[in-house]
Amino acid sequence: MKKQLYTLTLLLAFGSCMAQTKFWKPAVNPSEVQKTYLGWNNYQKSHIMLSTDFVALDAKSNPITKAAFLQELTSGNYIPVALESDKAALYYQLFKIEPTSDTSIKASIAETAFNEIQNYKKEGEPFPAFSFHDLEGNLITNETLKGKIVVIKCWYIHCAACLKEFPEVNQLVANYKDRTDIFFISLAEDTPEQLAPFLVRKPLSYAVVPDMKTYMNLTLQLNAFPTHYIINKEGIIVKVLSDSHSLEVALKKESLIEK
């Protein structure tokens, strides 16, 4: 009787696990999106956000950590593909790179994944102490921003990707204009003399701090631009992100938590 009860318990547990496990299908054909570098690049920019939170699956559909997922991508043997899902969470799975695929895809993914790993390692750490003066002469420090969610954009004038997202980040500032507990600041490599005329032609709604090249390279140890930080009200780095779309998603989540 005890053996039958034990067997029944196992079957129920197994059935429960199976009910909770869902094998989502790829939202696109993994072979199709890697036929050309342009096709892959367009897909990656539109559908893959490695900076954000996501459920990671290996090539056999087994759950793995985000860190392990990114590490596999640095090998240059896999592409990340979004899966169809009726859940709010993002699901990404590893798929083998085809032997006939453009070698630029392999190199691009490996480089992107390496940068994402460096960013991911910073999450959960305190943001380094700082004392900046923006272009308006305002002093900005850890103390003046205490109790606020801080959004930081790292960039420079000649970074095409940094400039391309100006409309998106400006809209983000507008979306949170009523949230006095959220502060937007940008760190730029360039001098005040370079930034002043440039920002007249191409406005940025963030507070702009000039001459930050050494700080970003040595203190923040940035690997790529643009890079965005979200810092919570306790001064802890919540997210380090590589694009404005990922920033929008992550800030929405953090703003709801801290509201």
N, C-alpha and C positions, 0 to 999 in steps of 0.2 A: 504493500500500500504506500509505504514511504517512497519507494522507487518510482511508482506511478506518479505520485505527487511531485517529486523532484523533476521528472521528465516533463510534466505538464507546466511546471514553473519555467523550465528552460524554453519550452515552446512558446509560452506567452511572452517571455523576455525577448526571444528572437523575433517574434512577430511584431512586438512593439518597436524594436530597433529598425526592422524593415519598413514599418509604416512611417518612421521618422526620416528614413533615407530616401532622397529623391535624386534621380539621375537626370539632370536637365540636359536638353539638347543644345548644341552650338547654335547661336543665333545666325551664324553665317557658315558657309562651307569653308573649313580651315584651309583646304587646298586652293580654293579660288582666291582668297584674300592675299595669298603669298606668291601669286604668279608673277607680279611685277613689284618693284620697290614702290612706285607711285601708288599702286593699289593698296599695298600694305600700309604705307605712311598715312594715307587718307583714312583707312579703317582705324588705325591706332589712335589718331588724333580725335576721331569722332566717337569711338566706343570704348577705349581702354584708358582708365585712370588709375595708374599704379600707385599714385600718392594717397589715394583715399582708402577707406576701409572696404575690404571685400572678402568673400569666402573663397579660399584658394583650394583648387583641386589639382592633383598631379595627373599625369598622362593616363592613369588607370582609374580616374574618377575618385581617388581616395583623398579625403580632406588632409591638407597640410598647412603649416603655418605660413603667414605672409612672408616671413623672412626666408623660409625654405623655398617658397615659390620664386621669389626674386633671385635667390642664389642659383636656382636651376636656369633661370633666364640668362644669367651672366655666362653660362657655358656656350651660348650661341647655338644650342641644339633645339630650342623650343620657341614657339610663339605663344602669347597669351590670347585666348579667344573668350569673348563674353558668351555666357550661356543664357538661354531663355529661362525665365523664372517668373512665378506669380508672387514672389516674395519681394519685400522692399529692398533687401540686401542685393549687392552685386555679386555675381558668381563668375569667376574666371577659371579656365582650365588650361593646362599645358598641352600643346599639340606639337608633334615633331615637325621640324622644318624639312620640307621636301628637298631631296638631293638636287633637283633642278631649279630651286628657288634662287633668286638673285642673292649673291653673297653680301650685298649691302644691307639686306634685311637682317641677316645674322649679326653683322657688326653693329647695326643701329640698335637692335634689341639688347645686345650685351652691354653697350655703353649706357643706354637708358636705365637698365636694371642696376648697373653698378652705382649710378648716381642716386637712384631711388633707395638703395640699401644704405648709402651714407646718410641720406635724409632720415630714413626710418630709425636709424640708430640714435638720432638726436631727440626723438620724441620721448616725452616723459622726463626729460632733463630740465633743470632750471635754465631760463634764458640768461646769457651772460649779463652782468651788471653793465649799465650804460649811462652816459650823460652826453646828450646831443644838443646842438643848436640847429634849428631848421632855418630855411631861407628867410623867414620872417623874424628871426632872432629869438624865437621862443625856446626856452630850455625844456628839454624832454628827458626825464630820467625814470628809473625804476619806481622811485617814490611818487613822482607826479602822475604816473599811470597805474598806481596801486589800486586794485579793485576794479580794473577795467579789462575787457578782452582786447588784446592788442593784435592788430593785423599788420604785418610788415612785408613790404615788397622790396626785393633787392634787384637793382637794375643799373644800366648805364645807357647813355645816349645812343651809342652805335650798336646796341643789341636789337636787331630787327624783331626777334620774338618778344622782347620786353615791350617794344613800342606797339606792336600789333594788338596787344591785349589792353591797351589804354582804355578803349571804349567800354570793355567789359568790367574792368576794375572801377572805372568812374561810375558806372551804373550800380555797382555793388555798394559804393559809398552812398549813393542816392537812396538805395533800397533800405539802408540802415540809418538814415539821417535822424530818425526819432529815437535811436538807441544811444543815449548819452553814455552808456557803459561800454561802448565799442569805439576804439580809436584806431585810425588808419594812418600809418607812417611809412614813408619810403626811404630807403637808403640808396643813394646814388654814388657812383664812383667819381662823377664829374665835379668840377669846381663851380662855385657860385657864378662866376663870370660866364661859364659855358651854359649853365642851367637856366639862368634868367631869360635870355632871349629865346632859348629852345622851348621853354614852357609857355611862352607867349603864343608860339605857333601851335604847340601841342600840349594843352593843359592836362594836368594830373590833379585829381581831387584830394590826393593824400597830402599830408605834411611832408615836405621834401627836405631831407638832410644831405648836404653835399660832402664831398671829400671822404667818402666812406670806403675807398678801395682797400686800404690796409686793414681796416676793421673787418670787412667781409672776407678778405683772403686769409688773414691770420687768426682772428678771433672766431668767426663763424665757419671758417674753412669750407667755403662754398666751392662746389664742383661745376656748377652750371648756372646760367641766368636765362630767364628770371627764376628766382626762388622766392617762395612766399612762406611766411611763418604765421601760425595762429598761436598766441600765448594766452593762457587762461588767467583768471583774476588772481591766482596765487603765484603768477610768474613762471608757470611751467609750460614748456613747449608741448602743445597738443598735437599739432600737425606741421610738417614741413612739406610743401607742395611745389610742383614744377609748372603748373599752369593755372590760368584763371578759372577754368571750368571746375577743376578739382577744388580750388579755393572756395568757389561758390557753394559747392556741395558740403564741404567740411565746415564752413562758417555757419551755414544754416543749422547744422546739427549742434554745433557748439553754442550758438546763440539761444537755442531752445533749452539747452541744459542749464545755461547760466542766467536765464531770464528771471 
